[in-house]
Amino acid sequence: MRLSFILHGCLFFGTSHAFVPTGKPLGTRWMQSQSDTSSLKSHYSIDVSESGPSGGKVHTLVIDSLPGDHMEEPQPLVLQTGKIGRQAAGAITLTRGDTVLYATASRDDDPREGLDFLPLSVEHQERFSSVGMTSGGYNKRDGRPAEHEVLTCRLIDRPLRPLIANGWRHETQLLSWVLSYDGLRSCDPLAIIASSAALYISDIPLTKAVAAAMVGYDAENDKLLLNPTHAEMKNSTLQLVVAGTKDAVLMIEGAADFLPESTMVRAVNFGHEAIKSICEAVEELGETIGIDKKMDTLVLPPEDLQARVDALMMAKVDKMYEAGGTKTTQGPVMSALKKELVELLQEQDGEEVDYSGNDISNAFKDLLCRRMFVRAKETGKRCDGRDLEEIRKLDMEAGFLPRTHGSAIFTRGETQVVATATLGDSGMRQKIDKIDGTQEKRFYLQYTFPPSCVGETGRVGAPGRREIGHGNLAERALIPCLPTETEFPYTIRVESLVTESHGSSSMASVCGGCLALMDAGVPIKNPIAGIAMGMLLGDKDGVSDENAVILSDILGTEDALGTMDFKVAGDRNGITTFQLDIKCEGLSLETMEKALEQARKGRLHILDAMDKVLPKAREELPGTVPKLAVFTVPPESIGKIIGPGGKQIRQLIEDFELENMNVDDDGNVQISSFETDKLKEAEEAVKVLIGGGPNGRGGKKEDRPQYAGPEPVVGETYKGKITGIHQFGVFVEFMPGAEDGSTPGLEGLCHVSELARERVRNCEAFMRSMNVDELEVQYMGIRNDGKHQLSRKALLEGGSSGKKPRGPPPKKSDDSSPDAAMSEEELDVIAKAIEAFEE
């Protein structure tokens, strides 16, 4: 029986011209538009042939078009089973145009003992070979999942997990790969369709077929776009992925450019119409294949357990909810009740009772869910005593960290984040290699959820999938409010550190991140706030109905015991991002409309509180932010600026004390410095350089005021003010200028190799650890390039530095050995070699 299933539990999804067999069609179904019964909107057919390996049966489903498809010649979707991947429980190769995905569903033979959750794992990989490329890694092999691949894994997991039968404890794995990619559209909805179809035709108990669609919006023509191309998405003010069954919506994920709630509901309904067509076709394919679902190994609780738990604990649970309280006060009470219940049920009159701890815990959780719903429905009160639409107490502070560019602390009840904003030049951009090219992100938000924020210990290190997903959601919420690169050329990084968590730390990251941006002086368009909505149902196994209770600003408890987590962020006028996850069998559009309106009211309340703390962005950038200058040079002149091995660009950075200098392939040059006049001088020098000026360096450097004091003495010790810290060394003004400021002081460079006896690997970090504004150095003479050379190491060693000065050495004493002497040319060669090695 098992072998028979393996041979037939595979699915191929391809184009009609490449994969449709020549066998006789088994059945054809036509579906009509609800608005026009005479117009043909969708068509699919199922064929069976014996064209598989060794004459095996191959089932093929062809979906020619979908409702709402705006293409003149829609590309068909074809599902074929029995040809590839026959040893998996289900295997799919999905093709649309020249894009091909392969997905498998597999399970262990026996359920795992002692589990009280569904052991489902999902992996997705975009193979570089799909576009004729090879990974840029050392071993030229596709490696660990990139961030965007992790996000796709979450998109696959979230709509499928709630529909797998309760009590399924077999280790289950979904794998998907992009094998060929035409670069026209996103593969994300196809990955969901492929993985869900593999599950549906297998014996894994997925109760309903699931499909997905991507929706864009042409605001100029007020037109919704089904599965738009990348070119269409560039002009779209909406990027929405919808997943669901033919009955209801299971998941939505996306971002928008301040779209109203009404447009969002239209888009979800529009995408769901296409989902219905795909689900009906896949369900008929499943019936044709005829694989029986494996229900005999489901781990179900004893029949009488729930009634006994209700009788023992219902009154006590109601009393706990009536008392209300916070996580720190109500949590221990809930844990004590659970412990008491386990003791009561596992020992009765001294005899062991056959109830496992997991069975009791699940029954107690079911009671908590039902009584929470009853209390909210009958009294309008929640488990912490709040009204259904009430927001927890808000506390905020901006600019509380002294050395960051921007900072904020945002507290909502027992959820708290510390957010920081960092501004930098284009060299700080985040670079991501994808199959459709390298992406450079000018803005990115990184979210950290340490175990301490919930009072626990655990692994700390690389971000987990949850952290990546929450960070991406908060990032997309803030993108629409950012100024353009022309208006504000800085690269922007926001970090959100969750310090306390009891519900929706991702939306707290949106609020805290927005305040940090404004504190850093980023001229955002409008403040952004986020809120998480919840839902309670009397029957968690059904679809939301008129009895559903919508909750604003949900607690962690309400998230765990409820049936919906609906996060919405935006400004006062519209939505910028949204994410819906549910644990029931679907969400009706009426319930979604109600939740969106309630979320809008809560969002406005939070924005009012944020306005009291920081109503708009600070007018000036902090002094810790380097100034930027951006200009353009002819692309053919880039080589002159960079120089052989980067020598020229490093010299420019050193000459004009720049923080950094970036030259793009298109000729855009961005330079950064803490001094505005140095930026101007550097820009003039670059223009002289590419125009063939003297030595290509320095520009109008000779017009600057020059030092006019006494000359320094080689070997003497000087104490001067630190004027610049770079990776290659520290600039020190070791001879003062005129008191009236008419002439500058004399600056010298203490190279990183001359800072200490031991090797200094990070000059900036080393100087920060010293925490000094002045530096005592020994003057070593003038280098060949005219710079004054200083050494701190020489003082520490009590004499001359281990590295000889480049200028004229001090006069040798009478007892110096002539054999130890080296010519100035030899010293210069050695110094250059050491400097090149260190750089």
Residue, then its C-alpha position, 0 to 999 in steps of 0.5 A: m500500500r505504501l509502495s503504491f502511494i510512493l509511485h503515484g504521489c508525485l506532481f509535475f507543474g509545467t507549460s502546456h506545450a512542453f508537458v501536456p501528454t497525448g492521452k485522452p482528457l479525463g475531464t474538463r471544467w469551465m468556470q464563469s465570471q460572477s459579473d458576466t456569466s457569458s464570458l469565459k474567465s477560467h478553464y482547466s483540464i485533467d489528462v491521464s496517460e501512461s507516459g511515465p517511467s516504465g509506463g507509469k501513469v502520469h496525471t496532468l492538470v492544465i490551468d489556461s487562465l485565471p479570473g482577473d488575468h490582464m495578459e492578452e495571452p495568459q501563460p498556462l499553469v500545468l500540474q503533472t504527477g507521476k513523472i518526476g520525484r516518484q519516491a517522495a510523498g508528493a513532488i511537483t515541478l511547476t512551470r509558468g513560461d520559462t520559470v520552473l519550480y520543483a517541490t516535494a513533500s515527505r514524511d517519516d513513517d512513524p509519529r514522534e513520541g511526546l510532541d504536542f505540536l506539528p513537526l513541519s519544516v520548510e526549505h526554499q532555494e533559488r538556484f543560481s543555475s536557474v539563470g545560468m549563473t554560479s554562486g559567488g562563494y568560494n566552493k561555487r555551491d549554493g549554500r545557506p538560505a539567503e534572507h529573501e529565501v527565508l521569507t519565502c519559506r515563511l510564506i509557504d509555511r504560514p497558510l499550510r500549517p493550520l490546515i494539516a489535521n490536528g494530532w499529526r505528529h509525523e516529521t514532515q518536510l516541504l522542499s522547493w527549488v527554483l530550477s529555471y527562471d525567466g526573470l519576468r515575475s516573482c516566484d513566491p506565489l508559485a512556491i506556495i502553490a507547488s508546495s501545497a499541491a504536493l501536500y494535497i496529493s500525498d497521504i499527509p492530511l492537508t484538509k483543503a487545497v491551498a493556492a496563492a496569488m500576487v496582486g499589484y495596483d496601478a493607481e493612475n488607472d485604478k486597476l488591480l493587477l494579477n501576478p504582475t511583472h517586475a516592470e509593472m511592480k516598479n510602478s505599483t503602489l501595492q505589493l500583496v501576496v494572498a493565500g487561501t482556500k476556495d472558501a476563505v483567506l488564510m494569509i496576506e503579506g505585503a506593502a503599500d504606499f499609503l493605500p486606504e483600507s478600502t483598496m486593500v480589501r478590494a485587492v484581497n478579494f481580487g486575489h482570492e478569486a484567482i485562488k478559488s479557481i486554482c484550488e478547485a482544479v487542484e482538488e479535482l486533481g487530488e480526487t482523480i489521483g485518489i490517494d487516501k489521507k493517513m488518519d490512523t496515526l493521528v494523536l487524539p486526546p481521550e474522549d472524556l478528557q476535555a469534559r473533566v478538564d472543564a469541570l475541574m477548571m472552568a470556574k477557576v479560569d473565569k476567576m483568573y480572567e476576571a482578576g485581570g493583571t499583567k504577564t508577570t501577575q497573571g502568568p504565574v496564576m495560569s501556570a499554577l492552575k495547569k500544575e494543579l490540573v496535571e496533579l489532579l488528573q494523573e493521580q486519582d485515589g493513588e492510582e495512575v490515570d492514562y492521561s499524558g502531560n501533553d493531552i492535559s496541556n492541550a485540553f487546558k489550552d482549549l478551555l482557556c481559549r473558549r473562556m477567553f472568547v466567552r468573556a470577551k463576547e459577553t462582557g466586552k472585557r479581555c483577560d487583562g481587564r481592557d476593553l476590546e479596542e483599548i490600547r495599552k499604556l504608551d511610554m516613549e523617549a527619543g534621543f536617550l543614547p548620547r553617541t548614536h545618530g538617532s535613538a528611541i525607546f518605545t514601550r507599550g504595556e509589557t512590550q518594549v524596544v530600543a531602536t537606533a538609527t545610523l546614517g552613512d554613505s553608499g558604502m554602508r548599503q546592504k548588498i544581496d545576491k539574488i537570481d534576478g541580480t544584485q540588490e543594493k538596499r539603501f535602507y534596512l532594518q535589523y530586528t533582534f529578539p534575545p531570550s532575555c526579553v521574555g525572561e529566558t535563556g537560549r541561543v544568541g547569534a545569527p538571526g532566526r527565521r522569526e527575527i528575519g521575518h519581523g525585521n522585514l515587516a517593520e522595514r517595509a512599513l517604514i520604506p514609504c515614508l523615507p525621503t528619496e536619495t536625491e533629497f537625502p543621500y545617506t544610507i540608513r540602517v535601523e536596529s531594533l533590540v527587543t528588551e521586553s515582549h508580551g505581544s507584537s514586538s514587530m509593530a513596536s519596532v515600527c514605532g520605535g524605528c520611526l522615532a529613531l529616524m526622526d531623532a537622527g534628522v531623517p526628513i521622513k514624509n509622515p510618522i508611521a505607527g503599527i498595531a497588531m489585531g487579534m480575533l477570538l472565535g467560539d469554534k477555532d476549526g471553522v471560518s470567521d463569522e459574525n460572532a468573531v471578536i476583534l481585539s486591538d493591540i493583542l497580548g502575547t497570551e491573546d496571540a497564543l490562545g486566539t485565532m488571528d494575528f493581523k499586523v497593520a502599519g501606516d500613517r494617518n492616511g493609509i497603510t504601508t504594510f500588513q501581515l495576516d496569520i490565522k489558526c482557523e480555516g479562513l477569514s471572511l472579507e467582512t471580518m477583515e474589513k472590521a479588523l482594518e477599521q479597528a486597526r486604523k483607530g488604534r493606529l491614530h491613537i498611537l500616532d497621537a502619542m508619538d506626536k507628543v514626544l517628537p512631532k517631526a524630524r529634527e532640523e539638523l543632523p547630529g554632530t556624530v553624522p559625517k557630512l556628504a557630498v555627491f557629484t558626477v564624473p565621466p565614467e571613463s575617468i573612474g580609473k584616474i580617481i581610483g588609481p592602480g590598486g586603489k592607491q589614488i583614492r586612498q591618497l585622496i582620503e588621507d589628504f583631505e581627511l575623508e571618512n570614505m569615498n565611493v565611486d560607482d560604475d556610472g560615475n557617481v561619486q560620494i564623499s563623506s567627512f566631518e568637515t564641510d570645507k574638506l568636502k569642497e576641497a576634495e571635490e575640487a581635487v577630483k575635478v582637477l585630477i580627471g581634468g589633468g591638473p598638476n599631479g592630479r591631486g590637491g586641487k587648490k590646496e596651495d591657496r589654503p592658509q599655511y602654518a606659520g609657527p616654529e618648525p618642529v624638532v626631530g626626536e622631540t615630544y609633543k602633545g597635541k589635539i586629535t583632529g581625525i581618526h582613520q583606519f590607517g592612523v590618527f591625525v594630530e595637531f601637535m603645533p598650535g596655530a595663531e591665537d587669532g585663527s589666521t593660520p592653522g596649526l601643524e598637523g602630523l600623522c601617527h600611522v596605525s603601526e606607530l600607535a602602540r608596541e603591539r599590532v593595532r588591528n582596528c585603529e578606530a576601536f583602539m582610539r575609542s578604548m583610549n577615550v582621549d582627546e589629546l595624544e602625546v607623540q614623538y616627531m619623526g620628521i617629514r615623509n617623502d610625500g611632505k607629511h609630518q610623521l609622528s610616533r606614539k610607539a617611540l615614546l612607549e619604547g623609550g627611544s626611537s620607533g621600530k619603524k624608521p622615519r622617512g625624512p632625514p634621520p636624527k644625527k648619529s651619536d659618535d658611538s654608533s656603528p657604521d655597519a648598522a647604517m642604512s641609506e635613506e633610499e633603503l629605509d624608504v623602500i622598507a617603509k613603503a613595503i611595510e605600509a603597503f603590507e599593512e594597508 
